[in-house]
């Protein structure tokens, strides 16, 4: 996982020198904002996928915490490009984080200094190159009136940690959250789609993270001439689906084979899922000129 350097508060520092104090506010209370991006090996060098959109969401999430990031969005985008180029990686994962640092304790973070770090490292498939088996979690996705559920806030992911830990010792690859109404929300780090009779369905925004990969796949589904419907999806509908898949920066497009040990009708073939996945990979690897605007090239 280790690479040469991490960008921290305005400069590149060696990996082992990127340190924080044990009384860092966000470490204790979870009030930070982060993003996850991938960069891919292309004919033009490493290409960061949807750099601008990820940093737009980072600033949105930080604003939800009344956090004033001491760098502009363009500065952080330039820093990310510099980081990827300086580490000499052809592809991998990028993790920017903005957090309240050391300076005060107590729940109210205002007055603590705001720090920013960006790291990158090589990372392959997050779940599986093939289809995965998932289990409905005993935990529900964060209620939208308990927090700002479409922000990517560090503390939200305790919800995901609990769901993932609950799978220890089982054959399941990932969990699936229901929302406060008992309908499907998302995975611990992924958005959720089903396919039925050639139509693609996904839960609407409101109780889920507004995934950037999700929005990309929505566009690609329509590009393929498929019908995309955003609406509530019951668990019974998911059990009866022909295919299902997760989307996310880490998960990319991952086919789902079964939910609670109920195999999906055509999950063994997954023809539409595979079609969507292949187009997505063509886009991120720079093989589709009409989607090249989503790529930011980091010359080495």
C-alpha positions in Angstrom: 0.0 0.0 0.0 2.8 2.4 0.8 3.9 4.9 -1.8 6.6 7.6 -1.9 4.7 10.6 -0.6 1.4 12.1 0.7 0.2 15.6 0.1 -0.5 17.2 3.6 -1.4 20.8 4.2 0.1 22.2 1.1 3.2 20.1 0.5 4.3 16.6 -0.4 5.8 14.7 2.6 7.3 11.2 2.8 4.7 8.5 3.5 6.0 7.8 7.0 6.2 11.5 7.9 2.5 12.2 7.3 1.4 12.3 10.9 -1.3 13.9 13.1 -1.7 14.4 16.9 -3.6 11.8 19.0 -6.0 14.6 20.1 -7.0 15.4 16.5 -10.6 16.4 16.8 -11.9 14.3 13.9 -10.2 11.2 15.2 -12.4 11.4 18.3 -15.7 12.7 16.9 -15.8 11.7 13.2 -16.4 15.2 11.9 -14.4 15.0 8.8 -15.1 14.8 5.0 -13.4 12.5 2.6 -13.5 11.3 -1.0 -12.4 8.2 -2.9 -11.2 8.5 -6.5 -9.5 6.0 -8.9 -7.0 6.7 -11.6 -6.5 4.3 -14.5 -3.7 3.4 -16.9 -4.5 4.8 -20.4 -2.6 5.4 -23.6 -2.0 9.0 -22.4 -0.7 8.0 -19.0 -2.6 7.9 -15.6 -6.1 9.3 -15.9 -8.0 10.5 -12.8 -11.7 9.8 -13.1 -14.1 12.7 -12.4 -11.6 14.7 -10.4 -13.8 17.9 -10.4 -17.0 16.2 -9.2 -15.2 14.5 -6.3 -13.8 17.7 -5.0 -17.1 19.5 -5.5 -18.6 16.8 -3.2 -15.7 17.1 -0.7 -16.4 20.9 -0.3 -20.2 20.2 0.0 -19.5 17.6 2.7 -17.1 20.0 4.5 -19.7 22.8 4.3 -22.2 20.5 6.0 -19.8 20.4 9.0 -19.2 24.2 8.8 -15.7 23.4 7.9 -13.7 26.0 5.9 -11.1 24.2 3.9 -8.0 26.4 3.7 -7.3 25.6 0.1 -9.4 26.2 -3.0 -10.9 23.4 -5.0 -8.5 24.1 -7.9 -5.5 23.9 -5.5 -6.6 20.5 -4.3 -7.3 19.3 -7.8 -3.8 20.4 -8.9 -2.3 18.8 -5.8 -4.0 15.5 -6.6 -2.5 15.5 -10.1 0.9 16.4 -8.7 0.6 13.6 -6.2 -0.2 10.9 -8.7 2.5 12.0 -11.1 5.1 12.2 -8.3 4.4 8.7 -7.0 4.9 7.2 -10.5 1.9 4.9 -10.3 0.1 4.0 -13.5 -3.2 3.3 -11.7 -4.7 3.1 -8.2 -6.8 4.8 -5.6 -6.8 8.4 -4.2 -8.0 9.4 -0.8 -8.5 13.1 0.0 -9.6 14.0 3.5 -10.4 17.3 5.2 -10.5 17.1 9.0 -10.6 19.1 12.2 -7.1 18.8 13.7 -5.5 19.3 17.1 -6.3 22.4 19.1 -9.4 21.8 21.2 -11.6 19.0 22.5 -15.4 18.9 23.1 -18.0 18.1 20.5 -18.1 21.5 18.9 -15.3 21.5 16.3 -15.3 25.2 15.5 -12.0 26.7 16.6 -10.0 23.6 15.8 -7.6 24.0 12.8 -8.7 22.4 9.5 -6.2 20.1 7.8 -6.2 18.5 4.4 -4.4 15.4 3.2 -4.4 13.5 0.0 -2.9 10.0 -0.4 -2.8 7.5 -3.3 -1.8 3.9 -3.6 -2.2 0.8 -5.9 -5.5 -0.9 -5.4 -7.2 -3.7 -7.4 -10.7 -5.1 -7.2 -12.4 -4.0 -4.0 -15.1 -6.8 -3.9 -14.5 -9.3 -6.7 -13.9 -9.5 -10.3 -16.9 -11.9 -10.5 -20.4 -11.8 -9.0 -20.8 -11.4 -5.2 -23.2 -12.8 -2.6 -24.7 -10.2 -0.3 -26.7 -10.2 2.9 -29.3 -7.8 4.1 -27.8 -6.1 7.2 -29.5 -6.1 10.6 -28.6 -2.3 10.6 -30.4 0.3 8.5 -28.8 3.0 6.5 -28.5 6.3 8.4 -31.8 8.1 8.7 -31.9 11.3 6.6 -33.2 13.2 9.7 -30.3 11.9 11.8 -27.6 13.4 9.7 -27.0 14.9 6.3 -27.2 11.6 4.5 -25.9 12.6 1.1 -22.7 14.1 2.5 -19.6 11.9 2.7 -18.8 12.4 6.3 -16.2 10.3 8.2 -18.5 9.4 11.1 -21.2 8.1 8.8 -19.0 5.1 8.0 -19.4 3.6 11.5 -22.8 2.5 10.1 -20.9 0.7 7.3 -18.2 -0.7 9.6 -20.9 -2.4 11.8 -22.6 -3.9 8.7 -19.3 -5.3 7.3 -18.1 -6.7 10.7 -21.4 -8.5 10.9 -20.4 -10.6 7.9 -17.3 -12.0 9.6 -17.1 -15.8 9.3 -19.8 -16.0 6.7 -19.7 -16.6 2.9 -21.1 -13.2 2.1 -19.0 -10.7 0.3 -20.9 -7.6 1.2 -23.9 -6.2 3.1 -27.0 -4.4 1.9 -28.7 -1.7 3.9 -32.5 -1.1 3.9 -33.7 2.4 4.6 -35.9 3.7 7.4 -39.0 2.7 5.4 -37.7 -0.9 4.9 -36.9 -0.3 1.2 -33.4 -0.9 -0.2 -30.9 1.9 0.3 -27.4 0.9 -0.7 -24.4 -1.1 0.3 -21.8 -0.1 3.0 -19.8 1.7 0.3 -21.8 1.2 -2.9 -25.0 2.2 -4.7 -27.5 -0.5 -5.7 -29.2 -1.3 -9.0 -31.5 -4.1 -10.2 -32.6 -5.2 -13.7 -36.0 -6.6 -14.5 -37.4 -7.3 -17.9 -34.7 -5.2 -19.6 -35.3 -2.1 -17.4 -32.8 -0.8 -14.8 -34.0 0.4 -11.4 -32.1 2.2 -8.6 -33.2 3.8 -5.4 -33.8 7.6 -5.5 -31.6 10.2 -3.8 -32.7 11.3 -0.4 -31.6 8.4 1.9 -28.5 7.4 0.0 -25.1 8.8 -0.9 -25.3 10.6 -4.2 -22.6 8.4 -5.7 -20.4 9.8 -8.5 -20.0 6.4 -10.0 -23.8 6.0 -9.6 -24.4 9.2 -11.6 -21.9 8.0 -14.3 -23.6 4.6 -14.6 -27.0 6.3 -14.9 -25.6 8.3 -17.8 -24.1 5.2 -19.4 -27.3 3.2 -19.0 -29.2 5.8 -21.0 -26.3 6.0 -23.5 -26.9 2.3 -24.1 -30.5 3.0 -24.9 -31.8 1.2 -21.7 -34.6 2.6 -19.6 -33.5 3.8 -16.2 -36.1 4.3 -13.4 -35.3 5.9 -10.1 -37.8 4.8 -7.4 -38.1 2.9 -4.2 -37.2 -0.7 -4.5 -38.6 -3.3 -2.0 -36.6 -6.3 -0.9 -39.2 -8.5 -2.5 -38.6 -6.8 -5.9 -34.9 -7.3 -5.5 -35.4 -11.0 -4.8 -37.4 -11.2 -8.0 -34.9 -9.3 -10.2 -33.2 -10.7 -13.2 -29.9 -9.1 -12.3 -28.5 -6.7 -9.7 -25.2 -4.9 -9.3 -23.3 -2.4 -7.1 -21.6 0.7 -8.2 -18.9 2.7 -6.4 -15.4 4.2 -6.9 -13.9 1.2 -5.2 -16.4 -1.4 -6.4 -16.7 0.1 -9.9 -19.5 -2.1 -11.4 -19.8 -5.4 -9.4 -22.4 -8.0 -10.3 -24.5 -9.5 -7.5 -25.2 -13.2 -7.7 -27.5 -13.6 -4.7 -29.3 -11.7 -1.9 -29.8 -13.6 1.4 -28.9 -16.8 -0.5 -31.6 -16.2 -3.1 -30.0 -16.5 -6.5 -31.1 -13.9 -9.0 -32.9 -15.2 -12.0 -30.2 -14.6 -14.6 -27.3 -13.7 -12.4 -25.2 -16.5 -13.9 -25.2 -14.7 -17.2 -25.8 -11.1 -16.2 -25.7 -9.9 -19.8 -27.0 -6.4 -19.2 -24.8 -5.9 -16.1 -21.8 -7.0 -18.1 -22.7 -4.6 -20.9 -22.9 -1.7 -18.5 -19.6 -2.8 -16.8 -17.8 -3.1 -20.0 -18.8 0.4 -21.1 -17.8 1.8 -17.7 -14.4 0.2 -18.0 -14.0 1.5 -21.6 -14.8 5.0 -20.3 -12.4 5.0 -17.3 -9.6 3.5 -19.3 -9.9 6.2 -21.9 -11.3 4.1 -24.7 -14.4 6.2 -25.3 -13.6 9.6 -26.7 -17.1 11.0 -26.1 -16.5 10.5 -22.3 -12.9 11.7 -22.2 -14.1 14.9 -20.5 -14.4 12.8 -17.3 -10.7 12.1 -17.3 -7.8 14.3 -15.9 -4.5 13.1 -17.1 -1.5 13.2 -14.8 1.7 13.3 -16.8 4.7 11.5 -15.3 
